[in-house]
Amino acid sequence: YNAEYDTNGLADPFLQIGALRLLRLVGKGDTDSTDIMSGYNAEYDTNGLADPFLQIGALRLLRLVGKGDTDSTDIMSDILAQVVTNTDSSKIPGSAILYECVQTMMAIEAIDGLRVLAVNSLGRFLSNRDNNIRYVALNMLAKVVPVDTQAVQRHRSTIVECVKESDISIRRRALELVCALVNESNVKTLIKE
């Protein structure tokens, strides 16, 4: 049980829904192995994405398995990279899957290249028109700064653009992130911006 995912007394509903669907496929025996291997069931299709609840649940499970375990992390690195690369973030369910994937990448013992890929995904979120997605990206980038400042620095210009945003919550979060990025080498540049 993780209180972070507690929703009205329910422990991580996405993980529960995903686990139930997986158990239904595997345990009932009323489906053949092609249903499991195909990875697609139109019944759970959401905006063109195959079962985002199951994908989110699986990513959270990978996060639990990979936390503190470098062997597991090595095995799941390719899968996480494929999810980030192949998921369409133009729709809300795709953004949710990408966000969970980025959280998983940041929580496990990921290699540097995987962390950079996660930060680049968050950088793409900053270009989204939806303020909620941009806020979530800024919030997550603020958590990444202590771990990998250089990767976040690459998105500094986009973050500075968010300071000019009309939404006060976006502006405030972007300003906090800019302050976290300030160092001796970029202080003059950031003051000008």
N, C-alpha and C positions, 0 to 999 in steps of 0.2 A: 504494500500500500504506500502510495506517495501522495502526500497532502497537496502537492503542487497541481495535481490533476483532479482534485476533489471537486465534484459538481453536485451540489445539493445532497451531500452525503453519499454519492456514488463514486466509487473509486475508478477513475479513468474510463469513462464510457466508451471512448474510441477503441481502447485496447480490449474492453469487454466485448463490444460488437464484433470487432475483427476476429477475436478468438472464437466467439460463438459461430461465426460464419465458417471459419476454418474447420472447427470441430464438426459442423454440419456436413461439410464436404467430405471430410475424411472418415468420420465416425459412423455415419448412418449406413453407408454401404449402398445407398440408392443411386449413387453416381459412379461412373467409371473414372479411371485415372485421367482420361482426356479432359474432363472438366477441371481437374486440379492443374494439369499441365498447360491448358490453354490460357489460363490467367484472365479469362474474360467471361463474365456472365452479365447479360444485358439487364437482368433484374436489379443489379446493384450499380448500374451505370449512372453517373452523375455528370452532366455537362460534357459528355464524351470521355470521361475518365472512368476506368474500370475500378469500381469499389474503393473509393478514397478512404472509407472508414477502415477497411482491412489494411490498406497500405500504411495509414497513419499508425494503426495498432502494431503492425509489423515493425515499423521504424522505431516506435517506442520500446518494443521488445529488444530490438537490436541495440538500442541505447543501454538498456539494463544489462544485457549480456556483455557488451563491449567495454563497459566502464571499468577501468583498471586492469583490463586483460588484453595485452598486446597481441597474443596469438589470435584471439577472436577478431580484434580490430583489423589485423592483416587480411583475414578471410573476408570480412565484410566491406573492405575499402572499395573494391571494384564495384560491388553492388550499389553502394552509396553514390559513387561517382556516376554510374549509369542512371540512377534515379534523378540526380541533379541535372544531368545532361539531357535526358529524354523527356522530362516532365514539362508540360506546357503551363507556364505561369500566367497566361493571359486570362485564365478563369479562376475564380475564387477557390474551388477545390484543388486545383493545381498549385496555387500559392500556398494552401494549407499543407499539402504534401511536401513541397519544397522547404517550408519553414520547419517542419518536423525533421526533415532530412538534415538541414543545417544544424538544428539543435543536437541531433545525434552525432554529427561530425564534430561538433565542438565539445561534446560530453565524453567521447571515447578517447582512447590513446591514439589519435589520428596522426598520420604523417603530415609533414608541413604542406605538401602539395594538396592534400585533401582539405586542410584548413583554408588554404588560399582559395580553393574552389568554393568552399562554403561562404567565405567573405565576398567573393565575386558575385555569388547568387544574391547575397544581401545588397550588394551594390546595384544589381539590376532591380531589386525591389524599390530602391530609392527613385527610380525613374517611372514607377507606376503612378497612375493618376489617382488611385485610391489612397486617401490620407491614412486610413487604418493600416494598410500594408506598409506604407512608408514609415509610420510611427513604429510598427513592430520591427522593421529593419533597423531603424535608428537605435531602438532599445537593445536589440541583439548585438549591434555593432559596438555599443557602449560596453557590453559584457566581454567582447572579444579584445578590446584595446589592451587590457593587462596581459593577455596571452600572446597576441601577435599584432603589435602596433604597426609594423611595416605594411602588412596586408591591408589594414584599414586606411593607412595613409594614402594608398593608391586611389581611394575614393574621396579624398579630401575635397576636391572641387565640387563634387555632387553634394556632399554634406554641407558645404558652405552655401550652396544654392538653396538648400532647405532652410537655412537661417532667414532667407528672404521670403519665405512662405507666409501666406496670410493666416493660416491656422496657427494659433498660439501654441498649441501642444507640440506641433511639429517644430516650430521655431525654437521653443525652449529645449526640447530634446536634442535638436541639432546643435544648439549653442553649447550645451553640456558636453556633447561629443567633441566639438571643436576645441573646447578648453582641455579635454583629456588628450587631444592630439598635439597640443602645443609643446614644442621643445626648442632648444637653442637654434637649430638649423632652419626652422620654419616660422619662427615668431614674427619676423618682419613681413613675410609674405601673407601670413594670416591676418595681420593687422590691416594691411592694405585691402584685403578682400573683405 
